[in-house]
């Protein structure tokens, strides 16, 4: 791993408006490049929106769809590696996918494995847990609800990941149009995701998390204040390999925001040289129960 400056952008993924969202991504990338970033993480499903009603019509092939081609152009102009969420279509099946592109083009993709709430109405879960070399560091992606399953991050670490990317479109808490309600929702988002510092610590990896931020639209299929509305209070955090916070968004207002931190390879080396480095001391022969199906016929 080389020293890597990473940016996490917490932004709104407007329902069914990929052109507007991609233009906004371009603007954030300009800011990230000026801040000296090498790698920029954007939220889950940010391009097409989270559970947009016409997801099937909007979903695109990866890597040959127009959104990925535009992301490659953005990455090339700003000389950045980008991780961006969108709706993918392959053989008429849609997936919740995070694509990774760089100045040289398409690098790879990670499909969400475990679908939450109403996502099952739109997407099929993926099957692969993949690590990609960006040139400066090796990254793996754990999408939103997949972070509730610690096995995913552990597999990525065992496969060589040094940085775990955690894109979200999490609807942690709806909020009323009051300053007090907005602050309560924002703080709740930070408190909820703070537990994911353990994914960094237990695998001695850096971890970078971002969530969508704002009201992406309103779905007629739910009451306006329903928890399934695509309203995201937003949060972004970056942790070091010991679980320490390297950067965090503010906790008072629901707004789009970018945070930046330097990932120091020496910090990774220190954690992985400790006597209690868990990937070295673990006992996999004891854990067979984890891979057994608990459902009986």
Short mmCIF file of the C-alpha atoms (twelve columns), coordinates in Angstrom:
data_MODEL
# 
_entry.id   MODEL 
# 
loop_
_atom_site.group_PDB 
_atom_site.id 
_atom_site.type_symbol 
_atom_site.label_atom_id 
_atom_site.label_alt_id 
_atom_site.label_comp_id 
_atom_site.label_asym_id 
_atom_site.label_seq_id 
_atom_site.Cartn_x 
_atom_site.Cartn_y 
_atom_site.Cartn_z 
_atom_site.pdbx_PDB_model_num 
ATOM 1   C CA . UNK A 1   0.000   0.000   0.000   1 
ATOM 2   C CA . UNK A 2   1.100   3.559   -0.782  1 
ATOM 3   C CA . UNK A 3   0.001   6.636   1.115   1 
ATOM 4   C CA . UNK A 4   -3.494  7.406   -0.179  1 
ATOM 5   C CA . UNK A 5   -5.618  10.496  0.307   1 
ATOM 6   C CA . UNK A 6   -9.252  9.450   0.265   1 
ATOM 7   C CA . UNK A 7   -12.402 11.564  0.050   1 
ATOM 8   C CA . UNK A 8   -15.918 10.486  1.025   1 
ATOM 9   C CA . UNK A 9   -18.823 12.448  -0.470  1 
ATOM 10  C CA . UNK A 10  -22.191 12.359  1.263   1 
ATOM 11  C CA . UNK A 11  -24.625 13.615  -1.379  1 
ATOM 12  C CA . UNK A 12  -28.196 13.265  -2.582  1 
ATOM 13  C CA . UNK A 13  -29.072 10.563  -5.103  1 
ATOM 14  C CA . UNK A 14  -32.111 12.098  -6.772  1 
ATOM 15  C CA . UNK A 15  -34.687 9.567   -7.955  1 
ATOM 16  C CA . UNK A 16  -34.445 8.905   -11.672 1 
ATOM 17  C CA . UNK A 17  -32.191 11.882  -12.518 1 
ATOM 18  C CA . UNK A 18  -28.842 10.353  -13.469 1 
ATOM 19  C CA . UNK A 19  -27.728 13.310  -15.610 1 
ATOM 20  C CA . UNK A 20  -28.134 15.764  -12.729 1 
ATOM 21  C CA . UNK A 21  -26.433 13.386  -10.304 1 
ATOM 22  C CA . UNK A 22  -23.497 12.724  -12.637 1 
ATOM 23  C CA . UNK A 23  -23.035 16.463  -13.131 1 
ATOM 24  C CA . UNK A 24  -22.935 16.839  -9.346  1 
ATOM 25  C CA . UNK A 25  -20.430 13.984  -9.082  1 
ATOM 26  C CA . UNK A 26  -18.236 15.797  -11.596 1 
ATOM 27  C CA . UNK A 27  -18.336 18.896  -9.408  1 
ATOM 28  C CA . UNK A 28  -17.451 16.954  -6.270  1 
ATOM 29  C CA . UNK A 29  -14.587 15.292  -8.119  1 
ATOM 30  C CA . UNK A 30  -13.203 18.704  -9.062  1 
ATOM 31  C CA . UNK A 31  -13.218 19.622  -5.368  1 
ATOM 32  C CA . UNK A 32  -11.673 16.293  -4.373  1 
ATOM 33  C CA . UNK A 33  -8.893  16.673  -6.931  1 
ATOM 34  C CA . UNK A 34  -8.114  20.171  -5.648  1 
ATOM 35  C CA . UNK A 35  -7.906  18.666  -2.138  1 
ATOM 36  C CA . UNK A 36  -5.269  16.224  -3.409  1 
ATOM 37  C CA . UNK A 37  -7.431  13.091  -3.193  1 
ATOM 38  C CA . UNK A 38  -6.529  9.903   -5.036  1 
ATOM 39  C CA . UNK A 39  -9.694  7.884   -4.279  1 
ATOM 40  C CA . UNK A 40  -13.268 9.176   -3.881  1 
ATOM 41  C CA . UNK A 41  -16.179 7.193   -2.445  1 
ATOM 42  C CA . UNK A 42  -19.752 8.102   -3.409  1 
ATOM 43  C CA . UNK A 43  -22.933 6.597   -1.897  1 
ATOM 44  C CA . UNK A 44  -24.825 3.450   -2.784  1 
ATOM 45  C CA . UNK A 45  -27.251 3.801   -5.746  1 
ATOM 46  C CA . UNK A 46  -26.470 7.503   -6.010  1 
ATOM 47  C CA . UNK A 47  -26.664 7.644   -9.834  1 
ATOM 48  C CA . UNK A 48  -30.207 6.305   -10.320 1 
ATOM 49  C CA . UNK A 49  -31.624 6.773   -6.827  1 
ATOM 50  C CA . UNK A 50  -32.463 4.328   -4.066  1 
ATOM 51  C CA . UNK A 51  -35.405 2.047   -4.979  1 
ATOM 52  C CA . UNK A 52  -36.591 4.382   -7.726  1 
ATOM 53  C CA . UNK A 53  -39.965 3.057   -8.975  1 
ATOM 54  C CA . UNK A 54  -38.730 2.606   -12.561 1 
ATOM 55  C CA . UNK A 55  -35.425 1.040   -11.539 1 
ATOM 56  C CA . UNK A 56  -35.693 -1.701  -14.166 1 
ATOM 57  C CA . UNK A 57  -36.016 0.844   -16.988 1 
ATOM 58  C CA . UNK A 58  -33.175 3.012   -15.671 1 
ATOM 59  C CA . UNK A 59  -30.699 0.231   -14.874 1 
ATOM 60  C CA . UNK A 60  -27.700 -0.006  -17.206 1 
ATOM 61  C CA . UNK A 61  -25.106 -2.569  -18.232 1 
ATOM 62  C CA . UNK A 62  -21.729 -2.431  -16.500 1 
ATOM 63  C CA . UNK A 63  -19.221 -1.452  -17.777 1 
ATOM 64  C CA . UNK A 64  -20.729 -0.589  -21.150 1 
ATOM 65  C CA . UNK A 65  -23.609 1.650   -20.048 1 
ATOM 66  C CA . UNK A 66  -23.669 5.438   -20.468 1 
ATOM 67  C CA . UNK A 67  -23.243 6.221   -16.761 1 
ATOM 68  C CA . UNK A 68  -20.083 4.141   -16.384 1 
ATOM 69  C CA . UNK A 69  -18.672 5.665   -19.563 1 
ATOM 70  C CA . UNK A 70  -19.338 9.128   -18.153 1 
ATOM 71  C CA . UNK A 71  -17.775 8.161   -14.797 1 
ATOM 72  C CA . UNK A 72  -14.668 6.953   -16.640 1 
ATOM 73  C CA . UNK A 73  -14.485 10.326  -18.382 1 
ATOM 74  C CA . UNK A 74  -14.823 12.144  -15.041 1 
ATOM 75  C CA . UNK A 75  -12.147 9.937   -13.460 1 
ATOM 76  C CA . UNK A 76  -9.817  10.570  -16.383 1 
ATOM 77  C CA . UNK A 77  -10.219 14.340  -16.393 1 
ATOM 78  C CA . UNK A 78  -9.686  14.637  -12.645 1 
ATOM 79  C CA . UNK A 79  -7.127  11.800  -12.394 1 
ATOM 80  C CA . UNK A 80  -9.072  10.037  -9.638  1 
ATOM 81  C CA . UNK A 81  -10.232 6.555   -8.730  1 
ATOM 82  C CA . UNK A 82  -14.011 6.645   -8.135  1 
ATOM 83  C CA . UNK A 83  -16.347 4.237   -6.358  1 
ATOM 84  C CA . UNK A 84  -19.957 5.037   -7.320  1 
ATOM 85  C CA . UNK A 85  -23.279 3.268   -6.762  1 
ATOM 86  C CA . UNK A 86  -25.846 2.650   -9.498  1 
ATOM 87  C CA . UNK A 87  -28.493 0.214   -10.737 1 
ATOM 88  C CA . UNK A 88  -26.980 -2.431  -13.028 1 
ATOM 89  C CA . UNK A 89  -28.882 -4.569  -15.538 1 
ATOM 90  C CA . UNK A 90  -27.585 -7.865  -16.889 1 
ATOM 91  C CA . UNK A 91  -29.803 -10.249 -18.875 1 
ATOM 92  C CA . UNK A 92  -32.856 -8.254  -17.686 1 
ATOM 93  C CA . UNK A 93  -31.954 -8.758  -14.001 1 
ATOM 94  C CA . UNK A 94  -31.108 -5.678  -11.924 1 
ATOM 95  C CA . UNK A 95  -28.416 -5.447  -9.252  1 
ATOM 96  C CA . UNK A 96  -27.471 -2.873  -6.649  1 
ATOM 97  C CA . UNK A 97  -23.901 -2.304  -7.813  1 
ATOM 98  C CA . UNK A 98  -20.914 -0.198  -6.814  1 
ATOM 99  C CA . UNK A 99  -18.545 0.412   -9.720  1 
ATOM 100 C CA . UNK A 100 -14.855 1.245   -9.456  1 
ATOM 101 C CA . UNK A 101 -13.268 3.300   -12.231 1 
ATOM 102 C CA . UNK A 102 -9.981  5.147   -12.600 1 
ATOM 103 C CA . UNK A 103 -8.048  7.380   -14.987 1 
ATOM 104 C CA . UNK A 104 -7.231  4.323   -17.110 1 
ATOM 105 C CA . UNK A 105 -10.840 3.120   -17.278 1 
ATOM 106 C CA . UNK A 106 -13.059 0.503   -15.668 1 
ATOM 107 C CA . UNK A 107 -11.557 -1.441  -12.745 1 
ATOM 108 C CA . UNK A 108 -14.384 -3.614  -11.414 1 
ATOM 109 C CA . UNK A 109 -17.696 -3.821  -9.589  1 
ATOM 110 C CA . UNK A 110 -19.236 -5.179  -6.400  1 
ATOM 111 C CA . UNK A 111 -22.872 -6.220  -6.264  1 
ATOM 112 C CA . UNK A 112 -24.755 -5.921  -2.979  1 
ATOM 113 C CA . UNK A 113 -25.104 -9.354  -1.373  1 
ATOM 114 C CA . UNK A 114 -27.896 -8.933  1.199   1 
ATOM 115 C CA . UNK A 115 -30.954 -6.879  0.216   1 
ATOM 116 C CA . UNK A 116 -32.867 -4.931  2.851   1 
ATOM 117 C CA . UNK A 117 -36.492 -3.862  3.160   1 
ATOM 118 C CA . UNK A 118 -37.995 -2.916  -0.197  1 
ATOM 119 C CA . UNK A 119 -34.765 -3.497  -2.140  1 
ATOM 120 C CA . UNK A 120 -35.943 -7.058  -2.749  1 
ATOM 121 C CA . UNK A 121 -38.662 -5.588  -5.004  1 
ATOM 122 C CA . UNK A 122 -36.036 -4.236  -7.391  1 
ATOM 123 C CA . UNK A 123 -32.786 -6.171  -7.141  1 
ATOM 124 C CA . UNK A 124 -31.223 -9.607  -7.029  1 
ATOM 125 C CA . UNK A 125 -28.359 -10.174 -4.602  1 
ATOM 126 C CA . UNK A 126 -24.841 -10.717 -5.883  1 
ATOM 127 C CA . UNK A 127 -22.605 -13.687 -5.112  1 
ATOM 128 C CA . UNK A 128 -19.011 -12.422 -5.288  1 
ATOM 129 C CA . UNK A 129 -16.813 -10.767 -2.661  1 
ATOM 130 C CA . UNK A 130 -14.064 -9.034  -4.603  1 
ATOM 131 C CA . UNK A 131 -10.839 -7.111  -3.974  1 
ATOM 132 C CA . UNK A 132 -9.362  -4.714  -6.547  1 
ATOM 133 C CA . UNK A 133 -5.935  -3.106  -6.794  1 
ATOM 134 C CA . UNK A 134 -6.271  0.616   -7.526  1 
ATOM 135 C CA . UNK A 135 -2.512  1.056   -7.926  1 
ATOM 136 C CA . UNK A 136 -2.085  2.780   -4.558  1 
ATOM 137 C CA . UNK A 137 -4.057  0.358   -2.384  1 
ATOM 138 C CA . UNK A 138 -6.223  -2.763  -2.518  1 
ATOM 139 C CA . UNK A 139 -9.898  -2.075  -1.868  1 
ATOM 140 C CA . UNK A 140 -12.997 -4.118  -1.175  1 
ATOM 141 C CA . UNK A 141 -16.580 -2.874  -0.972  1 
ATOM 142 C CA . UNK A 142 -19.291 -3.663  1.586   1 
ATOM 143 C CA . UNK A 143 -22.582 -2.068  0.550   1 
ATOM 144 C CA . UNK A 144 -24.872 -0.693  3.279   1 
ATOM 145 C CA . UNK A 145 -26.782 -3.622  4.892   1 
ATOM 146 C CA . UNK A 146 -23.898 -5.967  4.007   1 
ATOM 147 C CA . UNK A 147 -21.989 -4.238  6.818   1 
ATOM 148 C CA . UNK A 148 -24.341 -5.924  9.297   1 
ATOM 149 C CA . UNK A 149 -22.635 -9.194  8.350   1 
ATOM 150 C CA . UNK A 150 -19.046 -9.091  9.707   1 
ATOM 151 C CA . UNK A 151 -18.089 -12.079 7.576   1 
ATOM 152 C CA . UNK A 152 -18.086 -9.934  4.425   1 
ATOM 153 C CA . UNK A 153 -15.383 -7.542  5.636   1 
ATOM 154 C CA . UNK A 154 -13.415 -10.465 7.051   1 
ATOM 155 C CA . UNK A 155 -13.398 -12.259 3.683   1 
ATOM 156 C CA . UNK A 156 -12.224 -9.059  1.996   1 
ATOM 157 C CA . UNK A 157 -9.375  -8.712  4.501   1 
ATOM 158 C CA . UNK A 158 -8.370  -12.343 4.003   1 
ATOM 159 C CA . UNK A 159 -8.292  -11.682 0.255   1 
ATOM 160 C CA . UNK A 160 -5.890  -8.793  0.695   1 
ATOM 161 C CA . UNK A 161 -8.043  -5.684  1.153   1 
ATOM 162 C CA . UNK A 162 -6.295  -2.776  2.835   1 
ATOM 163 C CA . UNK A 163 -9.212  -0.346  2.531   1 
ATOM 164 C CA . UNK A 164 -12.871 -1.264  3.021   1 
ATOM 165 C CA . UNK A 165 -15.329 1.007   1.215   1 
ATOM 166 C CA . UNK A 166 -18.784 1.256   2.815   1 
ATOM 167 C CA . UNK A 167 -21.254 3.077   0.526   1 
ATOM 168 C CA . UNK A 168 -24.746 3.559   1.974   1 
ATOM 169 C CA . UNK A 169 -28.215 4.720   1.010   1 
ATOM 170 C CA . UNK A 170 -29.401 4.093   4.554   1 
ATOM 171 C CA . UNK A 171 -32.678 5.506   5.811   1 
ATOM 172 C CA . UNK A 172 -31.652 5.524   9.448   1 
ATOM 173 C CA . UNK A 173 -34.298 7.916   10.763  1 
ATOM 174 C CA . UNK A 174 -36.922 10.147  9.099   1 
ATOM 175 C CA . UNK A 175 -37.009 13.736  10.289  1 
ATOM 176 C CA . UNK A 176 -39.568 16.568  10.425  1 
ATOM 177 C CA . UNK A 177 -38.846 19.982  8.957   1 
ATOM 178 C CA . UNK A 178 -37.513 21.412  12.190  1 
ATOM 179 C CA . UNK A 179 -33.954 22.172  13.250  1 
ATOM 180 C CA . UNK A 180 -34.372 19.885  16.263  1 
ATOM 181 C CA . UNK A 181 -35.686 16.990  14.184  1 
ATOM 182 C CA . UNK A 182 -32.962 17.430  11.581  1 
ATOM 183 C CA . UNK A 183 -30.228 17.404  14.221  1 
ATOM 184 C CA . UNK A 184 -31.701 14.342  15.945  1 
ATOM 185 C CA . UNK A 185 -31.752 12.399  12.666  1 
ATOM 186 C CA . UNK A 186 -28.235 13.476  11.775  1 
ATOM 187 C CA . UNK A 187 -26.840 12.481  15.178  1 
ATOM 188 C CA . UNK A 188 -28.648 9.155   14.964  1 
ATOM 189 C CA . UNK A 189 -26.915 8.433   11.644  1 
ATOM 190 C CA . UNK A 190 -23.506 9.077   13.185  1 
ATOM 191 C CA . UNK A 191 -24.268 6.985   16.255  1 
ATOM 192 C CA . UNK A 192 -25.520 4.082   14.142  1 
ATOM 193 C CA . UNK A 193 -22.541 3.869   11.801  1 
ATOM 194 C CA . UNK A 194 -19.976 4.407   14.562  1 
ATOM 195 C CA . UNK A 195 -20.286 0.706   15.318  1 
ATOM 196 C CA . UNK A 196 -18.671 -0.033  11.946  1 
ATOM 197 C CA . UNK A 197 -15.357 1.153   13.358  1 
ATOM 198 C CA . UNK A 198 -15.133 -2.465  14.492  1 
ATOM 199 C CA . UNK A 199 -14.924 -3.616  10.859  1 
ATOM 200 C CA . UNK A 200 -11.708 -1.592  10.560  1 
ATOM 201 C CA . UNK A 201 -10.337 -2.695  13.927  1 
ATOM 202 C CA . UNK A 202 -11.151 -6.399  13.720  1 
ATOM 203 C CA . UNK A 203 -9.585  -6.666  10.247  1 
ATOM 204 C CA . UNK A 204 -6.775  -4.114  10.642  1 
ATOM 205 C CA . UNK A 205 -8.013  -2.236  7.570   1 
ATOM 206 C CA . UNK A 206 -8.838  1.358   6.821   1 
ATOM 207 C CA . UNK A 207 -12.581 1.888   6.379   1 
ATOM 208 C CA . UNK A 208 -14.384 4.656   4.484   1 
ATOM 209 C CA . UNK A 209 -18.157 5.135   4.809   1 
ATOM 210 C CA . UNK A 210 -20.589 7.519   3.186   1 
ATOM 211 C CA . UNK A 211 -24.374 7.748   3.028   1 
ATOM 212 C CA . UNK A 212 -26.728 9.623   0.747   1 
ATOM 213 C CA . UNK A 213 -27.775 12.999  2.201   1 
ATOM 214 C CA . UNK A 214 -31.123 14.672  1.648   1 
ATOM 215 C CA . UNK A 215 -34.631 13.904  0.449   1 
ATOM 216 C CA . UNK A 216 -34.191 12.216  -2.931  1 
ATOM 217 C CA . UNK A 217 -37.900 12.386  -3.774  1 
ATOM 218 C CA . UNK A 218 -41.218 11.076  -2.478  1 
ATOM 219 C CA . UNK A 219 -42.751 7.706   -3.332  1 
ATOM 220 C CA . UNK A 220 -46.526 7.519   -3.785  1 
ATOM 221 C CA . UNK A 221 -46.479 3.905   -2.570  1 
ATOM 222 C CA . UNK A 222 -45.773 4.962   1.041   1 
ATOM 223 C CA . UNK A 223 -47.099 7.647   3.399   1 
ATOM 224 C CA . UNK A 224 -44.959 10.797  3.205   1 
ATOM 225 C CA . UNK A 225 -43.418 10.182  6.628   1 
ATOM 226 C CA . UNK A 226 -42.851 6.420   6.131   1 
ATOM 227 C CA . UNK A 227 -39.408 5.027   6.980   1 
ATOM 228 C CA . UNK A 228 -39.118 3.599   3.448   1 
ATOM 229 C CA . UNK A 229 -39.228 7.011   1.799   1 
ATOM 230 C CA . UNK A 230 -35.834 7.759   0.172   1 
ATOM 231 C CA . UNK A 231 -34.911 10.355  2.793   1 
ATOM 232 C CA . UNK A 232 -31.350 10.050  4.039   1 
ATOM 233 C CA . UNK A 233 -30.028 12.109  6.949   1 
ATOM 234 C CA . UNK A 234 -26.484 11.589  5.697   1 
ATOM 235 C CA . UNK A 235 -23.142 10.764  7.302   1 
ATOM 236 C CA . UNK A 236 -19.555 10.108  6.263   1 
ATOM 237 C CA . UNK A 237 -16.730 8.711   8.382   1 
ATOM 238 C CA . UNK A 238 -13.204 7.429   7.827   1 
ATOM 239 C CA . UNK A 239 -11.476 5.093   10.284  1 
ATOM 240 C CA . UNK A 240 -7.911  3.950   10.713  1 
ATOM 241 C CA . UNK A 241 -6.919  0.276   11.041  1 
ATOM 242 C CA . UNK A 242 -7.183  0.472   14.829  1 
ATOM 243 C CA . UNK A 243 -10.762 1.755   14.639  1 
ATOM 244 C CA . UNK A 244 -9.772  5.374   15.304  1 
ATOM 245 C CA . UNK A 245 -11.759 8.149   13.627  1 
ATOM 246 C CA . UNK A 246 -9.691  9.958   10.973  1 
ATOM 247 C CA . UNK A 247 -12.479 12.200  9.651   1 
ATOM 248 C CA . UNK A 248 -16.208 12.723  10.156  1 
ATOM 249 C CA . UNK A 249 -19.031 14.914  8.883   1 
ATOM 250 C CA . UNK A 250 -20.792 17.382  11.179  1 
ATOM 251 C CA . UNK A 251 -23.785 16.238  13.224  1 
ATOM 252 C CA . UNK A 252 -26.152 19.221  13.208  1 
ATOM 253 C CA . UNK A 253 -27.570 19.597  9.690   1 
ATOM 254 C CA . UNK A 254 -28.730 17.370  6.845   1 
ATOM 255 C CA . UNK A 255 -26.599 18.595  3.964   1 
ATOM 256 C CA . UNK A 256 -24.193 17.383  1.312   1 
ATOM 257 C CA . UNK A 257 -20.623 17.256  2.505   1 
ATOM 258 C CA . UNK A 258 -17.156 15.899  1.688   1 
ATOM 259 C CA . UNK A 259 -14.515 14.702  4.130   1 
ATOM 260 C CA . UNK A 260 -10.876 13.905  3.364   1 
ATOM 261 C CA . UNK A 261 -8.211  11.886  5.199   1 
ATOM 262 C CA . UNK A 262 -4.757  10.479  4.520   1 
ATOM 263 C CA . UNK A 263 -4.395  6.698   4.808   1 
ATOM 264 C CA . UNK A 264 -0.874  6.037   6.079   1 
ATOM 265 C CA . UNK A 265 0.560   2.600   5.163   1 
ATOM 266 C CA . UNK A 266 2.723   2.721   8.301   1 
ATOM 267 C CA . UNK A 267 -0.440  2.708   10.437  1 
ATOM 268 C CA . UNK A 268 -1.555  -0.429  8.613   1 
ATOM 269 C CA . UNK A 269 1.853   -2.026  9.133   1 
ATOM 270 C CA . UNK A 270 1.791   -1.246  12.872  1 
ATOM 271 C CA . UNK A 271 -1.604  -2.853  13.403  1 
ATOM 272 C CA . UNK A 272 -0.738  -5.936  11.364  1 
ATOM 273 C CA . UNK A 273 2.557   -6.446  13.214  1 
ATOM 274 C CA . UNK A 274 0.897   -6.596  16.645  1 
ATOM 275 C CA . UNK A 275 0.911   -9.877  18.542  1 
ATOM 276 C CA . UNK A 276 -2.907  -9.848  18.548  1 
ATOM 277 C CA . UNK A 277 -3.355  -9.242  14.823  1 
ATOM 278 C CA . UNK A 278 -6.629  -11.145 14.458  1 
ATOM 279 C CA . UNK A 279 -6.122  -12.414 10.920  1 
ATOM 280 C CA . UNK A 280 -3.069  -14.252 12.227  1 
ATOM 281 C CA . UNK A 281 -4.447  -15.487 15.563  1 
ATOM 282 C CA . UNK A 282 -7.924  -16.547 14.410  1 
ATOM 283 C CA . UNK A 283 -8.891  -20.253 14.463  1 
ATOM 284 C CA . UNK A 284 -10.949 -20.917 11.300  1 
ATOM 285 C CA . UNK A 285 -11.247 -24.645 12.096  1 
ATOM 286 C CA . UNK A 286 -13.590 -23.678 14.961  1 
ATOM 287 C CA . UNK A 287 -16.092 -21.746 12.862  1 
ATOM 288 C CA . UNK A 288 -17.744 -24.354 10.663  1 
ATOM 289 C CA . UNK A 289 -21.133 -23.545 12.167  1 
ATOM 290 C CA . UNK A 290 -21.078 -20.171 10.423  1 
ATOM 291 C CA . UNK A 291 -21.364 -21.723 6.962   1 
ATOM 292 C CA . UNK A 292 -24.142 -24.166 7.853   1 
ATOM 293 C CA . UNK A 293 -27.688 -23.353 6.760   1 
ATOM 294 C CA . UNK A 294 -29.810 -22.992 9.899   1 
ATOM 295 C CA . UNK A 295 -33.103 -23.594 8.052   1 
ATOM 296 C CA . UNK A 296 -34.459 -27.141 8.229   1 
ATOM 297 C CA . UNK A 297 -36.886 -28.614 5.709   1 
# 
